[in-house]
Amino acid sequence: MKHTKILALGGIFILTFCFANSANADAAKEAAAVAAAKTWLALIDNAEYSESWETAASYFKGAITKERWQQSLTAVRKPLGALVSRDLKSKTYAQSLPGAPDGEYVVIQFNTSFENKKSAIETVTPMLDTDGIWRVSGYYIK
């Protein structure tokens, strides 16, 4: 009976240790993805739309041409005006997203305020690109 309790406690310790390591790994991935998203968003904020496309994930560049991306941002983002504030709302690590190939993603939401839109939610989705670097694969403003 004592051996069973010791084995059970040992199993719980191992599971806790594995979960903690997994959570730490996910947190590190989330932090790297958030940093990549903020760097990429700075390009958008400075109307460097061409550069934002150039530095996006290969999946992103395969989904939209540079010209179409620039046209879309000019039509959607430019009218919002200058960035006033951007605060991290949430970040979630995922290996599968609807309509996207399996991989490593972090879905990030920011509470954002612009000069001409006081309250918006920006969703930025970096992915771990084929070269092992976190790059943005999706962007949406609501």
C-alpha positions in Angstrom: 0.0 0.0 0.0 2.8 2.4 0.9 4.5 1.6 -2.4 1.3 2.4 -4.3 1.0 5.8 -2.7 4.7 6.6 -3.3 4.3 5.6 -7.0 1.1 7.6 -7.3 2.8 10.7 -5.8 5.8 10.1 -8.0 3.5 10.0 -11.0 1.8 13.2 -10.0 5.1 14.9 -9.5 6.2 13.8 -13.0 3.0 15.0 -14.6 3.3 18.3 -12.7 6.9 18.7 -13.8 6.0 17.9 -17.5 3.1 20.3 -17.4 5.2 23.0 -15.9 7.9 22.5 -18.5 5.2 22.6 -21.3 3.6 25.7 -19.8 7.1 27.4 -19.6 7.8 26.5 -23.3 4.4 27.8 -24.4 5.0 31.0 -22.4 8.4 31.5 -24.0 6.9 31.0 -27.5 4.1 33.4 -26.6 6.6 36.1 -25.5 8.6 35.7 -28.7 5.5 35.9 -30.8 4.2 39.0 -29.0 7.6 40.7 -29.6 7.4 39.8 -33.3 3.8 41.1 -33.4 4.8 44.4 -31.8 7.7 45.0 -34.2 5.5 44.2 -37.2 2.7 46.5 -35.9 5.2 49.3 -35.6 5.6 49.0 -39.4 1.8 49.3 -39.9 1.7 52.3 -37.5 4.3 54.0 -39.6 2.5 53.3 -42.8 5.3 51.0 -44.0 2.9 48.7 -45.6 5.3 47.3 -48.1 7.8 46.4 -45.4 5.1 44.8 -43.3 4.4 42.4 -46.2 8.1 41.8 -46.7 8.5 40.8 -43.1 5.4 38.7 -42.8 5.3 34.9 -42.7 5.7 33.0 -46.0 2.1 31.6 -45.5 0.9 35.3 -45.4 2.8 36.2 -48.5 1.4 33.2 -50.3 -2.2 34.3 -49.4 -2.0 37.9 -50.6 0.1 39.9 -53.0 2.1 42.9 -51.8 0.1 45.2 -54.0 -3.3 43.9 -52.6 -2.0 44.1 -49.1 -0.9 47.7 -49.5 -4.3 48.5 -51.1 -6.2 46.8 -48.2 -4.2 48.6 -45.5 -4.5 51.9 -47.2 -8.3 51.4 -47.3 -8.8 50.0 -43.8 -6.0 51.1 -41.5 -5.1 54.6 -42.8 -8.6 56.1 -42.1 -8.2 55.1 -38.4 -5.5 57.7 -38.0 -2.5 57.6 -35.7 -2.1 55.0 -32.9 -3.1 56.4 -29.5 -2.6 53.3 -27.4 -2.2 49.5 -27.7 -2.5 47.2 -24.7 -2.1 43.4 -24.7 -5.5 41.8 -24.1 -4.7 38.1 -24.6 -2.3 35.6 -26.2 -3.0 32.0 -26.9 -0.6 29.4 -28.2 -2.1 26.9 -30.7 -0.9 24.2 -33.1 -4.0 24.2 -35.2 -6.2 27.1 -36.4 -9.3 27.0 -38.7 -8.3 27.4 -42.4 -4.6 27.3 -41.7 -2.0 24.5 -42.0 -1.0 22.9 -38.7 2.0 24.6 -37.2 2.9 26.8 -34.2 0.8 30.0 -33.8 0.1 32.5 -31.1 -3.3 34.4 -31.5 -2.7 37.8 -29.9 -5.4 40.4 -29.2 -4.7 44.0 -28.4 -7.1 46.7 -27.0 -6.2 49.5 -29.3 -7.2 53.2 -29.7 -6.6 55.2 -32.8 -7.0 58.9 -33.5 -10.3 58.3 -35.4 -11.5 55.1 -33.6 -11.3 55.2 -29.9 -11.9 51.5 -29.2 -10.8 48.6 -31.4 -9.5 45.1 -31.1 -6.5 44.1 -33.2 -5.9 40.4 -33.7 -2.4 39.5 -34.8 -1.4 35.9 -35.4 2.3 35.2 -35.6 3.4 31.8 -36.6 6.7 30.0 -36.4 7.9 30.3 -40.0 9.8 27.6 -41.9 13.1 29.2 -40.8 12.2 29.0 -37.1 11.5 32.8 -36.8 8.1 34.1 -35.5 6.4 36.1 -38.3 2.9 37.5 -38.6 0.5 35.3 -40.6 -2.7 37.2 -40.0 -4.0 40.6 -39.0 -7.5 41.8 -38.3 -9.1 45.0 -36.8 -12.5 44.9 -35.3 
